């Protein structure tokens, strides 16, 4: 009983201390579980650690505690935490980075301090590698990243290059295919003749390691995917179909008659923060071709995980409309890949689903 009382006494002291500074009971329990008997000392020394270490504690909550503890408005810990939070807000708005000028302006407004006070602390964060700076045309245009987005963006670019330059190719035999005969066979199988653009898209997906198929509603993206699957099936090639959302995956499956998964299921999502997916470079996906529909919804973090899981001998086809739903997370992968000119693209511009003068289709 005495030992239990001593143990509970520590918890009681910590809870009373935290609640006296506006922390709810539930949050106080999380803080105690994270730091144990050191909770009071840690919170007093650096309350902004709460925002980094404990899920559910944001900058504003930590800042409220810090101000109640008497921390100065221009304290280095506060300025650094405010800069990280402001950069995180840019990420929440869909950006992978902010320019130095944008970040300093946003942080100064958030912290209600002069912009110059934030400049020195930003340089310290860069030296500590808590944020990453990429040079711009001028100091003010320097790009400031949170590390996950910097490494994901680099990872996407490097992996696309690695796939394109790899000597391995599980569909190498399609380069020597009699394509005129293949198109005739496809026309017979489908009962209609593929347009020139559609034929080029089929060939591109099976001869280019990474490629993009884009176009608006009714331009034949699904028809092309179906033709690719027919030709691939006739030559014994394996394929995996996926989409960012469950609804898109279900629709893809219904239209092609083949099983399709969400990207999270395809990559075998794991709750471990260190290894969020079981499929990666060490355990790649087993397929000759991976087709991802609704790729406009791919954010940079998910795209990086996907590309890591694509083996060097595999082909990847991204299908999507850049004018449709954008990604929820930071980054605009499909649009940026198209704009880069580094990935072969087929742009479908002719509407087949309805008459070309249909206002519904044209407006869409």
Secondary structure as UniProt FT lines:
FT   HELIX           2..19
FT   TURN            20..22
FT   HELIX           25..35
FT   HELIX           36..38
FT   HELIX           39..45
FT   TURN            47..48
FT   HELIX           49..53
FT   TURN            55..56
FT   HELIX           59..68
FT   TURN            69..70
FT   TURN            73..74
FT   HELIX           76..92
FT   TURN            93..94
FT   STRAND          97..99
FT   HELIX           100..111
FT   HELIX           115..127
FT   TURN            128..129
FT   STRAND          131..134
FT   HELIX           139..141
FT   STRAND          143..146
FT   HELIX           147..165
FT   TURN            170..171
FT   HELIX           172..176
FT   HELIX           179..190
FT   HELIX           196..207
FT   STRAND          210..215
FT   TURN            217..218
FT   HELIX           221..234
FT   TURN            235..236
FT   STRAND          239..243
FT   HELIX           246..256
FT   STRAND          260..262
FT   HELIX           263..266
FT   TURN            267..268
FT   STRAND          289..293
FT   HELIX           295..297
FT   HELIX           300..308
FT   TURN            312..313
FT   STRAND          315..320
FT   TURN            322..323
FT   HELIX           333..340
FT   STRAND          344..348
FT   TURN            356..357
FT   HELIX           359..363
//
